[in-house]
Amino acid sequence: MKKTFIYAIAVIAILFTACKSGSGAYQSAKPKSEIDSVSYAIGIQIASDLQRGGIDKSINPELVARAIFDVMNEKTKLFGGDTVAAVLMKYFDPQSYAQSEENKKKEVTFFEENGKKENVKTTQSGLQYEVISEGVGEKPKESSTVKVHYKGELLDGTIFDSSIERKEPAVFPLANLIQGWKEGILLMPVGSKFKFYVPSGLAYGTQGIPQAGIGPNEPLVFEVELISIEDSSTQLAPNPIK
């Protein structure tokens, strides 16, 4: 779901609250500063989006207002994290939610079975990896920029990205990578080739990357060769797994 639509729900809910309370104060409010004008302009844009897209008027404005208050005032939230995305997905995109739940079941089964293999190691975070070949070079640091060849697959073997197919290694800072990649590459001496089995929580989570064919809660498999640790001034290639 687009952030704009979520913001729109929040703003319209506040207006619903004002209407229900009978205050009507917003109807006579006028900009008195630059940020007031910005606020009104944002409201115009959101209202236009709402007119085009519509909104479910059964949404509880009091709870929307409470959520805004809790976040803005750093209060304890009723729930957060992936639960937020799951609740919204289930309501607004039930098809993706069903796929998400199915992927979670497949993920649990896969990692339980894969972790039993003698050559597969499991870290505390849940990342699983397999050493295909181990180099003798130094290991990267979290601040390192690395040059790698890699192939990314879904559990069914579908390749969604590959520097090998492009015949050009990728160069990027570890800080820009998904958690599963970052953790895995830190284990690799230069010259190594590892296979990473990345749980969805260490990859793209409940959002996935639909345009790349990665669904919600989709676990991923990467084969990675660490070619070198680059100087931080090295020109970076576009990062397809950011």
VMD Tcl script that draws the C-alpha trace (Angstrom):
set ca {
  {0.00 0.00 0.00}
  {1.26 3.47 -0.84}
  {2.28 5.63 2.11}
  {0.17 8.44 0.67}
  {-2.97 6.36 1.07}
  {-2.13 5.56 4.68}
  {-1.52 9.26 5.37}
  {-4.82 10.00 3.68}
  {-6.63 7.60 6.00}
  {-5.04 9.29 8.99}
  {-6.02 12.79 7.91}
  {-9.57 11.90 6.94}
  {-9.97 10.03 10.23}
  {-9.03 13.16 12.13}
  {-11.65 15.09 10.15}
  {-14.22 12.39 10.96}
  {-13.34 12.78 14.62}
  {-13.79 16.53 14.44}
  {-17.15 16.10 12.72}
  {-18.34 13.59 15.28}
  {-17.34 15.84 18.14}
  {-19.29 18.69 16.56}
  {-16.41 21.10 17.11}
  {-16.10 22.12 13.46}
  {-12.95 24.06 14.38}
  {-11.14 22.89 11.26}
  {-13.75 24.64 9.08}
  {-12.69 28.08 10.19}
  {-8.94 27.41 10.53}
  {-6.71 29.63 8.35}
  {-2.97 29.52 7.67}
  {-1.02 31.83 9.97}
  {2.50 30.65 9.11}
  {4.42 28.92 6.35}
  {4.02 25.49 7.96}
  {0.26 26.14 8.22}
  {0.17 26.73 4.46}
  {2.22 23.58 3.88}
  {-0.23 21.67 6.09}
  {-3.20 22.91 4.08}
  {-1.47 22.08 0.79}
  {-0.82 18.53 1.99}
  {-4.48 18.26 2.92}
  {-5.52 19.37 -0.58}
  {-3.31 16.70 -2.17}
  {-4.54 13.96 0.14}
  {-8.19 14.91 -0.32}
  {-7.71 14.77 -4.11}
  {-6.21 11.28 -3.79}
  {-9.16 10.23 -1.65}
  {-11.66 11.48 -4.20}
  {-9.95 9.40 -6.86}
  {-9.42 6.27 -4.75}
  {-12.25 6.29 -2.20}
  {-12.02 5.26 1.45}
  {-13.87 2.84 3.71}
  {-15.93 5.04 6.06}
  {-16.22 2.19 8.57}
  {-12.62 2.82 9.69}
  {-12.59 3.69 13.39}
  {-11.36 7.31 13.62}
  {-10.75 7.13 17.37}
  {-8.23 4.31 16.95}
  {-6.56 6.06 14.02}
  {-6.24 9.18 16.17}
  {-4.85 7.11 19.07}
  {-2.25 5.50 16.81}
  {-1.11 8.92 15.58}
  {-0.95 10.20 19.15}
  {1.00 7.14 20.36}
  {3.61 7.42 17.62}
  {4.01 11.19 17.74}
  {4.33 11.16 21.54}
  {6.48 8.00 21.75}
  {3.84 6.08 23.71}
  {3.61 2.29 23.88}
  {1.80 1.12 20.75}
  {-0.91 -1.55 20.84}
  {1.08 -3.39 18.18}
  {3.78 -2.55 15.67}
  {6.45 -3.94 13.39}
  {5.38 -6.55 10.84}
  {1.95 -6.76 12.49}
  {1.11 -3.33 11.08}
  {1.91 -4.40 7.52}
  {0.08 -7.71 7.98}
  {-3.11 -6.06 9.29}
  {-3.19 -3.55 6.43}
  {-2.38 -6.19 3.82}
  {-5.09 -8.54 5.07}
  {-7.73 -5.80 4.77}
  {-6.64 -3.95 1.63}
  {-4.94 -6.74 -0.32}
  {-6.30 -10.13 0.80}
  {-4.70 -11.93 -2.13}
  {-1.21 -10.81 -1.14}
  {-2.03 -11.61 2.50}
  {-2.97 -15.19 1.56}
  {0.30 -15.50 -0.35}
  {2.16 -14.09 2.64}
  {0.68 -16.68 4.99}
  {1.45 -19.49 2.55}
  {5.05 -18.28 2.18}
  {5.45 -18.24 5.98}
  {4.39 -21.88 6.19}
  {6.78 -22.87 3.41}
  {9.57 -20.93 5.09}
  {9.17 -22.74 8.42}
  {9.18 -26.15 6.75}
  {12.13 -25.34 4.51}
  {14.42 -23.98 7.23}
  {13.62 -26.83 9.61}
  {14.61 -29.39 7.00}
  {17.49 -27.44 5.48}
  {19.05 -26.84 8.90}
  {19.39 -30.60 9.39}
  {21.85 -30.92 6.51}
  {25.40 -31.62 7.63}
  {26.98 -28.92 5.48}
  {24.48 -26.18 6.41}
  {25.14 -23.92 9.39}
  {22.55 -21.75 11.13}
  {23.36 -18.46 12.85}
  {21.59 -16.99 15.87}
  {19.51 -14.72 13.62}
  {18.20 -17.68 11.62}
  {20.40 -17.15 8.57}
  {21.58 -20.44 7.11}
  {24.70 -20.75 4.98}
  {26.76 -23.32 3.18}
  {30.48 -22.97 2.35}
  {31.01 -23.92 -1.28}
  {34.66 -22.88 -1.25}
  {36.62 -20.85 1.30}
  {39.21 -18.27 0.37}
  {42.25 -17.17 2.34}
  {41.82 -13.39 2.14}
  {40.69 -11.00 4.84}
  {37.08 -10.70 5.92}
  {35.09 -7.52 5.31}
  {34.01 -5.15 8.06}
  {30.54 -3.65 8.39}
  {31.90 -0.44 6.88}
  {33.47 -2.23 3.88}
  {32.59 -1.90 0.23}
  {32.76 -5.23 -1.56}
  {32.91 -6.59 -5.11}
  {30.86 -9.75 -5.58}
  {29.36 -12.08 -8.12}
  {25.98 -13.44 -7.06}
  {22.80 -15.19 -8.05}
  {19.49 -14.75 -6.23}
  {16.75 -17.38 -6.34}
  {13.37 -18.17 -4.83}
  {12.96 -21.51 -3.06}
  {11.58 -23.05 -6.26}
  {14.78 -22.16 -8.13}
  {13.40 -19.14 -9.99}
  {16.26 -16.68 -10.56}
  {15.21 -13.09 -9.84}
  {18.62 -11.44 -10.09}
  {22.12 -12.42 -11.19}
  {25.33 -10.50 -11.73}
  {26.67 -13.73 -13.24}
  {24.12 -13.57 -16.05}
  {24.98 -9.90 -16.57}
  {28.67 -10.92 -16.70}
  {29.61 -7.99 -14.50}
  {30.43 -8.13 -10.77}
  {28.52 -5.79 -8.48}
  {30.19 -3.33 -6.11}
  {28.35 -1.92 -3.11}
  {28.80 -1.02 0.57}
  {27.65 -3.62 3.07}
  {25.67 -0.93 4.86}
  {23.25 -0.83 1.89}
  {22.46 -4.54 1.85}
  {19.63 -6.55 3.36}
  {20.46 -7.95 6.79}
  {20.89 -11.52 5.56}
  {23.49 -10.47 2.98}
  {25.30 -8.22 5.39}
  {25.56 -10.91 8.06}
  {26.58 -13.57 5.57}
  {29.29 -11.61 3.76}
  {30.94 -10.70 7.07}
  {31.61 -14.44 7.49}
  {33.43 -14.72 4.16}
  {37.17 -14.37 3.57}
  {37.98 -12.81 0.19}
  {38.02 -15.50 -2.48}
  {35.18 -17.49 -0.89}
  {31.95 -18.67 -2.40}
  {29.02 -19.23 0.00}
  {25.38 -20.09 -0.38}
  {22.98 -18.13 1.84}
  {19.49 -19.24 2.80}
  {17.87 -16.02 3.93}
  {14.63 -15.98 5.98}
  {12.14 -13.34 4.87}
  {12.71 -11.40 8.10}
  {16.34 -10.89 7.07}
  {15.35 -10.07 3.48}
  {12.34 -8.02 2.33}
  {9.80 -9.05 4.98}
  {6.07 -8.63 4.52}
  {6.50 -6.08 1.73}
  {8.59 -8.19 -0.64}
  {9.59 -6.67 -3.97}
  {6.71 -7.43 -6.35}
  {8.46 -5.89 -9.37}
  {11.33 -8.38 -8.88}
  {8.99 -11.31 -8.36}
  {9.69 -11.49 -4.61}
  {6.45 -11.98 -2.71}
  {5.55 -11.06 0.87}
  {7.38 -13.17 3.47}
  {9.42 -14.78 0.70}
  {12.63 -16.54 1.84}
  {15.52 -16.24 -0.61}
  {18.59 -18.21 -1.65}
  {21.79 -16.47 -2.76}
  {25.00 -17.89 -4.13}
  {27.72 -15.29 -3.50}
  {31.38 -15.10 -4.48}
  {33.39 -12.44 -2.61}
  {35.88 -11.18 -5.17}
  {37.50 -8.34 -3.25}
  {37.17 -5.61 -0.65}
  {37.19 -2.29 -2.46}
  {38.38 1.15 -1.50}
  {35.45 3.28 -0.35}
  {36.11 5.69 -3.25}
  {35.42 2.97 -5.84}
  {32.60 3.88 -8.20}
  {29.57 1.85 -7.18}
  {27.41 -0.15 -9.54}
  {23.61 0.08 -9.22}
  {22.58 -2.01 -6.23}
  {19.88 -4.48 -7.28}
  {19.45 -6.00 -3.80}
  {19.33 -2.86 -1.72}
}
mol new
graphics top color blue
foreach p $ca { graphics top sphere $p radius 0.5 }
foreach p [lrange $ca 0 end-1] q [lrange $ca 1 end] { graphics top cylinder $p $q radius 0.2 }
display resetview
